[in-house]
Amino acid sequence: MRPAGALRARWGRTGRSTRWAAAGAAVVLAGGAAAWGATAGDAAHVETSSQRIAVVDGPKDDQRVTLDTTFYKPAGASKGPAILLAHGFGGSKRDVADEARGLARAGYAVLAWSARGFGRSSGEIALNSPDYEVKDTRQLIDWLARRPEVRLDGPGDPRVGMAGESYGGAIALMTAAYDKRVDAIAPQITWNSLPDALFPDAAAGAEPADGVFKKLWAGLFFTGNAGRTACGRFLPSLCDMYQDVAAKGRPTEAAISTLRRSSPASVADRIKVPALLVQGQTDSLFPLGQADANARAIAANGAPVSVVWFQGGHDGGDPETERVQGLVRDFFDARLMRSAKPSPDGFTVTRAGGLDSSTQEVVVDEATTRRYPGLSGDPSALPLRGNEQTIFNPAGGSPTSISALPGLGALGSFGSLGGSLGGQLPADMPGQTAAFDTRPLDHPLWLTGAASVRLRVTGDGPLFAKLYDVPPGGSAAPARRLAAPFRVSGGARGSEVTVTLPAMDYRFDRGHRLRLVIATTDMGFATPAEPSSYKVRVVSPLTVPSVPSLETAPAPLPVWVWGLPVAGVALALAILLPGRRKRGAETDSDVPLEISGLTKAYKNGHLAVSDLSFRVEKGQVLGLLGPNGAGKTTTLRMLMGLIHPDSGSIRIFGHRVYPGAPVLARLGSFVEGPGFLPHLSGRDNLDLYWRATGRPLDEAHLEEALQIADLGSALDRTVRTYSQGMRQRLAIAQAMLGLPDLLVLDEPTNGLDPPQIREMREVLVRYAAAGRTVIVSSHLLAEVEQTCTHAVVMANGRRVAAGPVAEITGSGRRLEDAFLEIIGEGS
């Protein structure tokens, strides 16, 4: 379930489009209503067809709903297993197009569709009801069974898997329960029980009827998509249910019953297929406990289950798109394609492992174990200190404490940005919280699972339990911005309650303390308007689970470790053999860029760049062309000194490139997407970037860069409000600060509309005409043809053509025709 409006961003779905302009023409199949197109990608062409499939409108057997679908034929094979690929709440089939193409290139027949009530599909939203959405998917499986490209296990029985995140993940679980033809599922960041997710209660044995209403998330779903009605395209009965609950602030029996029917928990005993469950650690909507409940239920049925916890989630964080999609593809390869032996049931957690010194990006490590331990793990008991404390719920329920908000759950996590913003949030309000600390740890503790504690509380109402990390002499910070709501009804006499805190994976260092915080308010939940007070004391140690069997692969030795001997030999030769360089080998300091014999292979053996050589002169606009995987971005990263080549050389204005080389000050670049501090304005981001260079402000040529960005008054708005196109223009302006002699841009026109693309073309031509040099990596062949004077064409890491654009195209031909011919020969 993905929220509408501003939070409809495709979490976990970042990635560059693989559609190529040279292969974008569609042809109409003779005698058919579907339009077929061919797209070129990493290794193979993918043919697609779009069609509207009519399905029965739920219980109304005499009416039909049409679902907007796209079918992706398996590349390089006449038949393949099928995958139904679903989207998140508020999205459509377009959100999963890139993933669908990747699966099709791997040999799968993929059907992506817009769920009823979303995109261009008709019908009303029923929240994955068995009577509606599940009926739809079963009819889509019928449709797949009739396709000649789909491998069958029997008449009318396609070999089929299902994948999707959030709303799309739940429909995979539900369909597997109701249709035995589903052979494997890979749901992501989704729910087990909607009542438990929207009315959680962390007290042992509690039921959703006593749960605390998760009002902010519920409001985003039911009213964030509003149009002609208060709840948009929801079934009227669901809209009435939400409005009743929102007005009362408490669940009704009817609401719980309705939501339970749309929950895998209601049919858990029927899900008997292999499952890969991927859940986010930055998720206040469907926290890790939801995946745990699904895992335990499916395993109880005897089906194999693997569980992955990754850094992202509904609140943001790192989506780890490439990693997650790779895990899903490997899972289907084993379970559907049967091209690999299925991995044993296991558990994987991704962890922030520090900063990569060459890119300043957070390194994410994988910790794995062969058995999913659940949330209780290997527990240890940590005594808590603190007397009984009295806390108050304010009149009107305001001001409130903040644990997580939709889209803000990542604040306060690793990284300078998270720290700076997270510290400014009023996490807890004075007088509203009780705190109990452990002693300082005498050794590091890695909490993996859900901690628990027993409390004695007097008072009636909801409370919120959270866990903090307290360093020596420092201020406490949330271990994760998650709260566990629970409801007490002890009255004046009090009662004891066991509370399970939010599940997480978190390391507490030696000397740190764990702090249990109990709050009376939380902005994400409904709390009473009447003033009240509570007395809270702990009656047990804090039980903290860990998983000692989790192992992280050792990091490779840094380059300098094995590079020192080589550097020593090189230094000795430089001292002992002065003046031996031949004059003919000297580089020309007037040449902006010269690459010779450049080669780079990655740890997995993939040869990204092989023996690449080319030269760029002053005044040229060079287009670096090639399909995804050709090695363009790897080449640019080596050019910028971000990664080391295995062999070969790069010289900018005659100087060798290495990390931190002074000559890099003459290079401006924009590679692999814009990165800005979202809470600062566009102008402040440019100013901060230039100040970080340490160069005088009058050398920035800020006004020229701002003229290029052409953001108008938006320049003084925070970057978080920018569209993709606005971020792209700001990033290009940032690359042009200081008017560098060599400008390197990776896909600069992504997110720009046609007038902006034309303007960008003119900017680049003018920029080079002033005696500077521009290198543009792009997949828009027509733009390269109109903008660039020269081109280098790459395929499979190698240079397959280079020279003036006019020479590459030949007389009377367009660049796209020449490109396809060259790529074909280069392959």
C-alpha positions in Angstrom: 0.0 0.0 0.0 1.7 3.2 -1.2 0.4 6.6 -0.3 -1.0 9.0 -2.8 0.0 12.6 -3.5 3.4 13.8 -2.5 4.3 10.4 -1.1 3.6 8.5 -4.4 7.3 8.5 -5.1 8.4 5.0 -6.2 10.2 3.7 -3.2 12.7 1.1 -4.2 12.0 1.8 -7.9 14.8 4.2 -8.9 16.8 3.4 -11.9 17.5 4.7 -15.4 15.0 4.0 -18.1 16.1 1.4 -20.6 14.0 2.7 -23.5 16.1 3.7 -26.5 14.9 6.4 -28.9 16.3 4.4 -31.8 14.0 1.5 -31.2 10.9 3.2 -29.9 8.7 2.8 -33.0 5.5 0.8 -32.5 3.8 -1.4 -35.1 0.2 -2.6 -35.0 -0.2 -6.3 -35.2 -2.3 -7.4 -38.2 -5.8 -8.4 -37.0 -5.1 -7.5 -33.4 -5.9 -4.6 -31.1 -2.6 -4.6 -29.3 0.3 -2.3 -30.2 3.7 -4.0 -30.1 7.0 -2.1 -29.5 10.6 -3.2 -29.3 12.9 -1.8 -26.6 16.6 -2.4 -26.4 18.3 -2.9 -23.1 21.3 -4.4 -21.5 21.5 -7.6 -23.6 18.3 -8.2 -25.6 15.3 -6.7 -27.2 12.0 -6.8 -25.3 8.7 -6.8 -27.1 5.7 -5.4 -25.3 2.0 -5.2 -25.9 -0.6 -3.0 -24.1 -4.1 -4.2 -23.8 -7.2 -3.8 -21.7 -8.4 -7.1 -20.2 -12.0 -7.3 -19.1 -12.7 -9.1 -15.8 -15.8 -9.8 -13.7 -16.6 -6.8 -11.5 -16.3 -8.7 -8.2 -19.6 -10.1 -7.0 -21.4 -8.5 -9.9 -21.3 -11.3 -12.4 -23.2 -9.4 -15.0 -20.8 -6.4 -15.1 -17.2 -6.0 -16.2 -14.1 -4.0 -15.2 -11.3 -3.4 -17.6 -7.7 -3.6 -16.4 -5.0 -1.7 -18.2 -2.1 -4.2 -18.7 1.2 -4.5 -20.5 2.6 -7.9 -21.5 6.4 -8.3 -21.9 7.5 -11.2 -24.1 10.4 -13.3 -22.8 13.5 -12.2 -24.7 15.6 -14.8 -26.4 13.1 -17.6 -25.8 9.9 -18.8 -27.4 8.4 -19.7 -24.0 9.2 -18.8 -20.4 7.6 -18.9 -16.9 5.3 -16.0 -16.2 5.5 -13.3 -13.6 2.6 -11.1 -12.5 4.2 -7.8 -11.4 2.0 -5.6 -9.2 2.5 -1.9 -8.2 2.1 0.0 -5.0 -0.8 2.0 -3.7 -1.5 5.1 -5.7 0.7 3.9 -8.6 0.1 2.1 -11.8 1.7 -0.4 -14.2 4.2 2.3 -15.3 5.9 2.1 -11.9 7.2 -1.4 -12.5 8.1 -1.0 -16.2 11.8 -1.1 -15.7 11.7 -4.1 -13.5 9.4 -5.9 -15.9 11.8 -5.3 -18.8 14.7 -6.7 -16.7 12.7 -9.8 -15.9 11.7 -10.2 -19.6 15.4 -10.0 -20.6 16.0 -12.8 -18.2 13.5 -15.0 -20.1 10.3 -14.4 -18.2 6.9 -13.6 -19.7 5.8 -10.6 -17.5 2.3 -9.2 -17.1 2.1 -5.8 -15.4 -1.2 -4.2 -14.7 -2.9 -1.2 -13.1 -5.0 -2.5 -10.2 -8.7 -1.6 -10.3 -9.3 2.0 -9.3 -5.7 3.0 -10.3 -4.1 4.4 -13.5 -6.3 3.8 -16.5 -8.1 0.7 -15.1 -11.7 1.1 -14.3 -13.5 -0.1 -11.1 -13.2 0.8 -7.5 -10.6 0.1 -4.9 -11.4 -2.7 -2.6 -8.1 -3.1 -0.7 -7.1 -6.4 -2.2 -10.4 -8.0 -1.3 -11.0 -11.7 -2.2 -14.2 -10.6 -3.8 -12.6 -8.0 -6.1 -8.8 -7.7 -6.6 -8.1 -11.4 -6.0 -10.8 -12.3 -8.5 -9.0 -10.0 -10.9 -5.6 -11.6 -10.5 -7.1 -15.1 -10.9 -8.6 -14.0 -14.3 -5.2 -12.5 -15.3 -3.7 -15.9 -14.6 -6.3 -17.4 -16.9 -5.2 -14.9 -19.6 -1.6 -15.9 -19.1 -2.5 -19.6 -19.6 -3.7 -18.8 -23.1 -0.5 -17.0 -24.2 1.8 -19.0 -26.5 4.8 -17.4 -24.8 4.0 -18.8 -21.4 5.3 -22.2 -20.1 2.5 -24.4 -18.8 2.6 -27.0 -16.0 -0.7 -28.3 -17.2 -3.9 -27.3 -19.1 -4.8 -23.9 -18.0 -2.0 -23.9 -15.4 0.8 -21.5 -16.3 4.1 -21.7 -14.3 3.7 -18.3 -12.6 5.2 -16.2 -9.9 4.0 -13.0 -8.4 6.0 -10.0 -7.1 5.2 -6.5 -6.0 5.8 -4.1 -3.1 3.3 -2.9 -0.5 -0.2 -3.0 -2.0 1.3 -5.2 -4.8 3.0 -7.5 -2.3 -0.3 -8.2 -0.4 -2.1 -9.2 -3.6 0.7 -11.7 -4.3 0.1 -13.3 -0.9 -3.6 -13.2 -1.2 -3.6 -14.7 -4.7 -1.3 -17.5 -3.6 -3.8 -18.4 -0.9 -6.8 -18.5 -3.3 -5.2 -19.9 -6.5 -3.1 -23.0 -6.4 -1.6 -22.2 -9.8 0.7 -19.6 -8.2 4.1 -21.3 -7.9 6.3 -18.7 -6.0 5.8 -15.3 -4.5 8.2 -12.4 -3.7 6.2 -9.8 -1.8 7.9 -6.7 -0.5 7.2 -4.1 2.3 3.7 -5.4 2.8 1.3 -6.5 5.4 0.2 -9.6 7.2 -2.8 -8.1 9.0 -4.3 -4.8 8.0 -6.2 -4.5 11.4 -2.9 -5.0 13.3 -1.1 -2.6 11.0 -3.7 0.2 11.2 -4.8 -0.5 14.9 -1.6 -1.8 16.5 -1.3 -2.8 20.1 2.1 -4.0 21.4 0.7 -5.4 24.6 0.9 -9.2 24.9 -2.3 -10.8 23.9 -4.0 -7.6 22.7 -6.4 -7.5 19.8 -7.0 -4.8 17.2 -10.2 -3.9 18.9 -8.1 -2.3 21.6 -5.5 -1.0 19.2 -4.4 2.6 18.6 -5.5 4.2 15.4 -2.6 5.0 13.0 -4.4 8.1 11.8 -1.8 9.8 9.6 -1.1 6.7 7.4 -4.8 5.9 7.2 -5.7 9.5 6.3 -3.1 9.4 3.4 -4.6 6.3 2.0 -8.3 7.1 2.2 -8.2 10.8 1.5 -4.9 11.5 -0.2 -6.5 10.1 -3.5 -9.7 12.1 -3.1 -11.3 13.5 -6.2 -15.0 13.8 -6.8 -15.7 12.0 -3.6 -14.1 12.2 -0.1 -12.2 9.0 -0.7 -11.5 9.1 -4.4 -12.0 5.8 -6.2 -12.6 3.6 -3.1 -15.7 1.5 -2.8 -18.3 3.6 -1.0 -18.5 1.1 1.9 -14.8 1.4 2.5 -15.0 5.2 2.5 -17.9 5.1 5.0 -15.8 2.6 7.2 -12.8 5.0 7.2 -14.8 8.1 8.0 -16.5 6.3 10.9 -13.2 5.1 12.4 -11.5 8.5 11.8 -14.3 10.3 13.6 -14.3 8.0 16.6 -10.5 7.5 16.7 -11.1 3.8 17.6 -11.7 0.7 15.4 -15.1 -0.7 15.0 -16.0 -4.4 14.7 -17.2 -3.9 11.1 -13.9 -2.2 10.2 -11.8 -4.9 11.7 -13.8 -7.6 10.0 -13.6 -5.9 6.6 -9.8 -5.3 6.8 -9.2 -8.8 8.1 -10.7 -10.3 4.9 -8.1 -8.3 2.9 -5.2 -9.7 5.0 -3.0 -12.7 4.3 -3.4 -13.5 8.0 -7.0 -14.5 7.3 -5.9 -17.2 4.8 -2.4 -17.9 6.1 -3.0 -21.7 6.3 -3.5 -21.7 2.5 -0.2 -20.1 1.4 1.9 -23.1 0.6 4.3 -21.9 -2.0 8.0 -20.8 -1.8 8.2 -17.2 -0.6 10.8 -14.5 -0.5 9.7 -11.9 2.0 11.5 -8.5 1.7 10.7 -5.9 4.4 12.0 -2.5 5.1 13.8 -1.4 8.3 12.6 2.2 7.8 8.9 1.6 7.9 6.4 2.9 10.3 3.5 1.6 8.2 4.3 -2.1 7.8 7.1 -2.7 10.2 9.3 -5.9 10.3 6.8 -7.6 12.5 4.3 -7.9 9.6 6.9 -9.9 7.5 7.7 -12.0 10.6 4.0 -13.0 10.9 3.9 -13.9 7.2 7.1 -15.9 7.5 6.0 -17.9 10.5 2.6 -18.7 8.9 4.0 -19.9 5.6 6.8 -21.9 7.2 4.1 -23.6 9.4 2.5 -24.9 6.2 5.8 -26.6 5.2 6.7 -24.1 2.4 10.2 -22.7 2.1 10.6 -19.1 3.2 13.5 -16.7 3.0 13.4 -13.3 4.7 15.3 -10.1 3.9 15.5 -6.9 5.9 16.8 -4.0 3.9 17.5 -0.3 4.7 14.5 1.3 3.0 10.7 1.2 3.6 7.7 3.4 3.4 9.4 6.2 5.4 12.3 6.5 3.0 15.8 5.2 3.6 18.0 3.5 1.1 15.7 1.6 -1.4 18.6 -0.7 -2.4 16.8 -1.2 -5.7 19.5 -3.1 -7.5 20.1 -5.5 -4.6 16.4 -6.2 -4.0 15.6 -6.7 -7.6 18.6 -9.0 -7.9 17.4 -11.1 -5.0 14.0 -11.4 -6.4 15.3 -12.4 -9.8 17.6 -15.1 -8.3 14.7 -16.4 -6.3 12.5 -16.8 -9.4 15.4 -18.3 -11.4 15.6 -21.1 -8.8 11.8 -21.5 -8.2 10.4 -20.9 -11.7 13.2 -21.1 -14.3 14.8 -23.8 -12.2 18.1 -22.8 -13.7 19.7 -22.8 -10.3 19.5 -24.8 -7.1 17.1 -23.1 -4.6 18.9 -21.4 -1.8 18.2 -22.8 1.7 15.7 -21.0 3.8 17.7 -18.1 5.1 17.8 -14.6 6.6 19.5 -11.6 5.3 19.9 -8.2 6.9 21.6 -5.2 5.2 23.6 -2.9 7.5 25.2 0.5 7.0 28.9 -0.2 7.0 30.5 3.3 6.9 31.5 5.6 4.1 33.3 4.7 0.8 36.2 7.1 0.9 36.3 7.4 -2.9 32.6 8.3 -3.4 31.5 9.5 0.1 28.5 7.2 -0.2 27.3 4.9 2.6 28.5 1.3 2.1 25.7 -1.2 2.7 26.8 -4.7 3.9 24.9 -7.9 3.9 24.7 -10.1 7.0 23.3 -13.6 6.4 22.4 -16.8 8.3 20.9 -20.0 7.0 17.9 -19.9 9.3 15.3 -17.2 9.9 15.4 -16.7 13.7 12.1 -14.8 14.1 12.0 -11.7 16.3 13.0 -13.3 19.6 16.4 -14.5 18.5 19.0 -15.2 21.3 17.7 -13.1 24.1 19.7 -11.4 26.9 18.3 -9.5 29.9 19.5 -6.0 30.7 18.3 -4.5 34.0 16.7 -1.0 33.7 17.2 1.7 36.2 14.6 4.3 37.2 11.9 4.9 39.8 8.2 5.0 39.1 7.4 8.1 37.1 4.3 10.2 36.5 3.5 11.4 32.9 0.7 13.4 31.5 -1.5 13.4 28.4 -2.1 17.1 27.6 -5.6 18.5 27.1 -6.4 18.3 23.4 -3.7 15.8 22.9 -1.3 18.5 21.8 1.6 19.2 21.6 2.6 15.7 20.6 5.8 13.7 20.6 7.1 12.5 17.2 8.5 9.1 16.5 7.9 8.6 12.8 5.9 10.4 10.2 5.2 9.2 6.6 8.3 10.0 4.6 10.3 11.2 7.6 11.2 7.9 9.3 14.7 8.0 7.9 15.6 11.2 9.8 18.1 10.6 12.5 19.6 7.6 10.9 23.1 7.4 9.6 24.6 10.2 7.6 25.2 13.9 8.3 21.9 14.9 6.8 19.9 12.5 9.0 21.8 13.7 12.0 21.3 17.4 11.4 17.6 17.1 10.7 16.8 14.3 13.1 18.2 16.3 16.0 15.9 19.2 15.3 12.7 17.2 15.6 10.9 17.5 18.9 11.0 13.7 19.5 9.6 13.8 23.0 7.7 16.5 24.9 8.6 17.4 28.5 6.2 15.9 31.1 4.9 13.4 28.6 7.6 10.7 28.8 9.1 8.3 31.3 12.7 7.1 30.7 14.5 4.0 32.1 18.2 3.3 31.3 20.4 0.3 31.3 23.9 0.4 32.6 26.6 1.3 30.1 27.4 -1.7 27.9 30.7 -3.4 28.6 30.7 -4.9 25.1 29.0 -4.0 21.8 25.4 -5.3 21.5 23.7 -6.0 18.2 19.9 -6.0 18.6 18.2 -8.0 15.9 14.6 -8.6 16.6 12.0 -7.1 18.9 13.0 -6.2 22.5 10.4 -6.6 25.2 9.7 -5.4 28.8 7.1 -5.8 31.5 5.6 -2.6 33.0 3.2 -1.7 35.8 1.0 1.2 34.7 -1.9 3.1 36.5 -4.3 5.0 34.2 -6.4 4.3 31.1 -5.5 5.1 27.5 -2.8 4.7 24.9 0.9 4.8 25.5 3.9 4.6 23.2 7.2 2.6 23.8 10.4 3.5 22.1 14.1 2.6 22.3 16.9 5.1 22.4 20.7 4.9 22.1 22.6 7.0 24.7 26.3 7.5 24.1 28.7 8.5 26.9 28.3 12.2 27.5 26.1 12.6 24.5 22.4 13.2 23.8 20.1 10.3 23.3 19.0 9.4 19.7 16.2 7.0 18.6 17.6 3.6 17.7 14.9 3.7 15.0 12.2 6.3 14.6 9.5 3.7 15.4 7.0 3.5 18.3 5.1 0.6 19.7 1.6 1.8 20.8 -0.2 -0.1 23.5 -3.4 0.5 25.4 -3.7 0.2 29.2 -6.8 -0.1 31.4 -5.4 -0.4 34.9 -7.3 2.5 36.4 -6.1 3.8 39.7 -5.1 0.4 41.0 -2.8 -0.2 38.0 -2.0 -3.4 36.1 1.0 -5.1 34.6 1.5 -5.4 30.9 4.3 -7.0 28.7 5.2 -4.7 25.8 7.0 -5.7 22.7 9.0 -2.9 21.2 9.4 -2.3 17.4 11.6 -4.9 15.6 14.8 -3.6 14.3 18.5 -4.4 13.5 20.7 -1.9 15.4 24.2 -1.9 17.0 24.7 -0.4 20.4 28.4 0.3 20.9 30.5 -0.4 24.0 29.9 2.2 26.7 26.4 3.2 25.4 23.2 2.8 27.3 19.8 1.6 26.0 17.0 3.8 27.1 13.4 2.8 27.2 11.0 5.7 26.7 7.3 5.6 27.4 5.3 8.5 25.9 1.7 9.6 26.2 1.4 11.1 22.7 2.6 10.4 19.2 1.8 12.5 16.1 1.2 9.5 13.9 -1.6 8.1 16.1 -5.0 9.1 17.5 -4.7 10.1 21.2 -7.4 11.3 23.7 -8.3 14.9 23.8 -9.1 14.7 27.6 -6.2 15.4 30.0 -5.0 12.4 31.9 -2.0 11.1 33.9 -0.2 7.8 34.2 2.3 6.2 36.6 4.8 4.0 35.0 7.5 1.7 36.4 9.4 -1.2 35.1 9.0 -4.7 36.7 11.4 -6.7 34.5 14.7 -6.3 32.7 14.7 -5.3 29.1 14.9 -8.5 27.0 17.1 -7.8 24.0 17.3 -10.5 21.2 20.4 -10.9 19.0 21.4 -13.3 16.2 25.0 -14.4 16.6 24.9 -16.6 13.5 24.5 -13.6 11.2 27.8 -13.2 9.3 29.0 -10.3 7.2 31.4 -11.1 4.3 34.8 -9.5 5.0 35.5 -6.3 3.1 38.3 -6.5 0.5 41.7 -5.0 1.4 41.9 -1.3 0.5 43.8 -0.5 -2.7 46.6 1.2 -0.7 47.5 -2.1 1.1 48.5 -4.0 -2.0 49.3 -0.8 -3.9 52.1 0.4 -1.6 54.8 -2.0 -2.9 53.9 -1.1 -6.5 54.0 2.6 -5.6 57.4 2.1 -4.0 58.9 0.5 -7.0 57.4 3.2 -9.3 58.9 5.9 -7.0 62.3 4.2 -7.1 62.3 4.0 -10.9 61.3 7.6 -11.1 64.3 8.6 -8.9 66.8 6.2 -10.5 65.8 6.7 -14.1 65.3 10.5 -14.6 65.0 11.9 -18.1 64.4 8.5 -19.7 60.9 9.4 -21.1 60.9 9.8 -24.8 59.8 13.1 -26.1 57.3 11.4 -28.3 55.5 10.0 -25.2 55.0 13.3 -23.6 51.3 14.4 -23.2 50.0 17.6 -24.6 49.0 19.9 -21.8 46.5 21.5 -24.2 44.5 18.3 -24.7 41.4 18.4 -22.4 41.1 14.6 -22.2 43.2 11.6 -23.3 42.2 8.0 -22.4 44.6 5.2 -23.3 44.0 1.4 -22.8 41.5 1.9 -20.0 40.3 -1.3 -18.4 38.1 -2.0 -15.3 36.8 -5.4 -14.1 34.6 -5.7 -10.9 34.9 -8.3 -8.2 32.2 -10.6 -9.7 34.4 -10.9 -12.9 32.3 -8.5 -15.0 34.5 -6.6 -17.4 32.9 -3.2 -17.4 35.5 -1.4 -19.6 38.1 -3.1 -21.8 41.1 -1.4 -23.5 39.2 1.9 -24.1 41.1 4.7 -25.9 40.0 8.1 -27.2 40.9 11.7 -27.2 38.9 14.9 -26.9 40.0 18.3 -28.2 39.1 21.8 -27.1 35.9 23.1 -28.4 34.3 19.7 -28.9 31.0 18.4 -27.6 31.6 14.7 -27.4 28.7 12.3 -27.1 29.4 9.0 -25.2 26.9 6.5 -26.5 26.0 2.9 -25.7 23.3 0.8 -24.2 22.9 0.2 -20.5 25.9 -1.9 -19.4 28.2 -0.6 -22.1 30.5 0.9 -19.6 29.8 4.6 -20.0 29.2 5.4 -16.3 32.1 3.3 -15.2 34.3 5.3 -17.6 33.0 8.6 -16.3 33.6 7.6 -12.7 37.2 6.6 -13.5 37.6 9.9 -15.4 36.5 11.8 -12.2 38.9 9.8 -10.0 36.1 8.1 -8.1 37.2 4.6 -8.9 40.6 3.2 -9.9 41.1 1.6 -13.3 42.8 -1.8 -13.4 45.0 -0.7 -16.2 45.4 2.2 -18.7 45.7 5.9 -18.1 43.5 9.0 -18.0 45.1 12.4 -18.4 43.3 15.8 -18.2 45.2 18.6 -19.7 48.3 16.4 -19.6 48.0 15.5 -15.9 47.3 12.0 -14.7 44.0 11.5 -12.9 43.9 10.0 -9.4 41.6 10.6 -6.4 42.2 14.2 -5.3 44.4 15.1 -8.3 44.7 19.0 -8.5 43.8 18.9 -12.1 40.3 17.7 -11.2 39.6 21.3 -10.1 39.4 22.1 -13.9 36.6 19.5 -14.3 32.9 20.0 -13.6 30.7 17.0 -13.5 27.2 15.6 -13.0 27.2 11.8 -12.9 24.6 9.3 -11.6 21.9 11.7 -10.6 21.7 14.9 -8.6 22.4 14.8 -4.9 21.3 17.8 -2.8 20.4 18.6 0.8 16.6 18.6 0.6 16.0 21.0 3.5 18.1 23.7 1.8 17.1 26.0 -1.1 18.6 25.6 -4.5 20.6 28.7 -4.1 21.9 27.6 -0.7 22.9 24.2 -2.1 25.0 25.9 -4.9 26.6 28.2 -2.3 27.4 25.3 0.1 28.9 23.3 -2.8 31.1 26.1 -3.9 32.3 26.9 -0.4 33.3 23.3 0.0 35.7 23.7 -2.8 37.6 26.3 -0.8 37.9 28.6 -3.9 37.1 32.3 -3.8 33.5 33.2 -4.2 34.2 35.5 -7.2 35.5 32.6 -9.2 32.2 30.7 -8.9 30.4 32.7 -11.7 27.2 32.0 -9.8 25.0 34.3 -11.8 25.9 32.5 -15.1 25.1 29.2 -13.4 21.8 30.5 -12.1 20.9 31.8 -15.6 21.5 28.2 -16.9 19.3 26.7 -14.2 16.5 29.2 -15.0 14.6 28.2 -11.9 13.1 31.6 -11.2 11.6 32.0 -7.7 11.9 28.3 -7.1 15.7 28.9 -6.6 14.8 30.1 -3.1 12.5 27.1 -2.3 13.7 24.0 -0.5 15.0 21.3 -2.9 12.6 18.7 -1.5 9.8 20.6 -3.3 11.6 20.3 -6.7 10.4 18.1 -9.6 12.9 15.8 -11.2 13.5 18.2 -14.0 14.2 21.1 -11.6 16.7 19.0 -9.7 18.3 18.1 -13.0 18.7 21.7 -14.1 20.1 22.7 -10.7 22.6 19.8 -10.9 23.8 21.0 -14.3 24.2 24.5 -13.0 26.2 23.1 -10.1 28.5 21.3 -12.5 29.1 24.6 -14.4 30.1 26.5 -11.3 33.5 28.0 -11.8 33.0 27.6 -15.6 35.3 24.5 -15.7 37.4 23.8 -18.8 36.1 20.3 -19.0 32.4 19.6 -18.3 31.2 16.0 -18.0 27.4 15.3 -17.9 25.7 12.0 -17.5 22.2 11.9 -19.0 21.7 15.7 -18.5 18.3 15.8 -20.2 16.6 13.2 -18.0 13.5 14.8 -16.5 13.5 17.9 -18.8 10.7 18.7 -21.1 11.2 19.4 -24.9 11.7 23.2 -24.5 14.2 22.7 -21.7 16.1 20.1 -23.8 16.4 22.5 -26.7 17.7 25.2 -24.3 20.1 22.7 -22.8 21.4 21.9 -26.3 22.1 25.6 -27.0 23.8 26.0 -23.6 26.2 23.1 -24.3 27.0 24.3 -27.8 27.7 27.9 -26.5 29.7 26.5 -23.6 32.1 24.6 -25.9 32.3 27.4 -28.5 34.0 29.6 -25.8 37.0 27.2 -26.0 35.9 24.7 -23.4 35.1 21.0 -23.8 31.9 19.1 -23.0 31.4 15.3 -22.7 27.8 14.1 -22.7 26.7 10.5 -21.9 23.2 10.0 -23.3 20.8 7.5 -24.7 18.8 10.2 -26.6 20.4 9.6 -30.0 18.6 12.4 -31.8 19.8 14.9 -29.1 23.4 13.7 -29.5 23.1 14.1 -33.3 21.9 17.7 -32.9 24.2 18.7 -30.0 27.5 16.9 -30.4 30.3 17.4 -32.8 31.9 14.1 -32.1 30.9 10.7 -30.6 32.4 7.6 -29.1 30.2 4.5 -29.3 30.6 1.8 -26.7 29.3 -1.8 -26.5 30.2 -4.4 -23.9 32.8 -2.1 -22.4 34.7 -1.5 -25.7 34.9 1.3 -28.1 33.3 0.3 -31.4 33.3 3.6 -33.2 34.7 7.1 -32.7 35.0 10.3 -34.7 33.0 13.3 -35.9 29.2 12.6 -35.8 29.0 13.3 -39.6 31.6 10.6 -40.3 29.9 8.0 -38.0 26.5 8.6 -39.6 27.8 8.7 -43.2 26.1 10.5 -46.0 22.3 10.8 -45.7 21.9 8.6 -42.6 20.6 9.4 -39.2 22.7 8.6 -36.1 20.2 6.2 -34.8 20.5 4.0 -37.9 24.3 4.1 -37.7 24.2 3.4 -34.0 22.1 0.2 -34.3 24.4 -1.0 -37.1 27.5 -0.3 -35.1 26.2 -1.8 -31.9 25.2 -4.9 -33.8 28.7 -5.3 -35.2 30.3 -4.5 -31.8 28.3 -7.2 -30.1 
